[in-house]
Amino acid sequence: MNIIYLLLAISVIVAIIFFIAFIVSVKKGQYDDVYTPSVRMLFDDELVKTDPENKQPLNKVKSN
C-alpha cells in the first residue's frame, strides 16, 4: 500500500514539472505563431518540370 502513495506522489511531482515547463514556454512565446498554421495547407511544394528531351530540370541554365 505504501508503494501506491509513493507512485502517486511521484506522478503529481512530474505533472507539476510538466505544467511549469508549459507555462514557461507560453510566456517565452513558443506558441505565438497563429498565422502559419492557417495558411500552411495553401502552399504546395514547387514541382520541378523536366525537359522531355534531356531529362534535366527546365529552370537550370545550360552552359556551353
C-alpha positions in Angstrom: 0.0 0.0 0.0 2.9 2.3 0.7 4.1 2.0 -2.9 0.8 3.4 -4.2 1.3 6.6 -2.1 4.9 6.8 -3.4 3.9 6.4 -7.0 1.0 8.9 -6.6 3.4 11.5 -5.1 5.9 11.0 -7.9 3.3 11.3 -10.6 2.0 14.6 -9.0 5.5 16.0 -8.9 6.1 15.0 -12.6 2.8 16.6 -13.6 3.7 19.8 -11.8 7.1 19.9 -13.6 5.4 19.5 -17.0 2.9 22.2 -16.1 5.7 24.6 -15.1 7.5 23.8 -18.3 4.3 24.5 -20.3 3.8 27.9 -18.5 7.4 28.9 -19.1 7.2 28.0 -22.8 3.9 30.0 -23.2 5.5 33.1 -21.5 8.5 32.9 -23.8 6.3 33.0 -26.9 6.7 29.4 -28.1 3.0 29.3 -29.2 2.7 32.8 -30.7 2.6 31.9 -34.4 -1.1 31.9 -35.2 -0.7 32.8 -38.9 1.4 30.0 -40.4 -0.8 27.0 -39.4 -3.8 28.6 -41.1 -2.1 29.1 -44.5 0.3 26.1 -44.5 -2.2 24.0 -46.5 -2.4 26.7 -49.2 1.3 26.5 -50.1 2.2 23.4 -52.1 5.8 22.3 -52.7 7.1 23.5 -56.0 7.3 20.8 -58.6 10.4 21.0 -60.9 9.4 20.4 -64.5 11.8 18.4 -66.6 12.7 18.8 -70.2 11.4 15.7 -72.0 14.4 15.7 -74.4 17.3 16.0 -71.9 15.6 14.8 -68.7 17.0 17.8 -67.0 15.2 20.5 -65.0 14.0 23.4 -67.2 15.0 26.1 -64.7 18.7 25.2 -64.8 20.9 27.3 -67.1 22.8 25.2 -69.7 26.4 26.1 -70.1 28.2 25.8 -73.5 
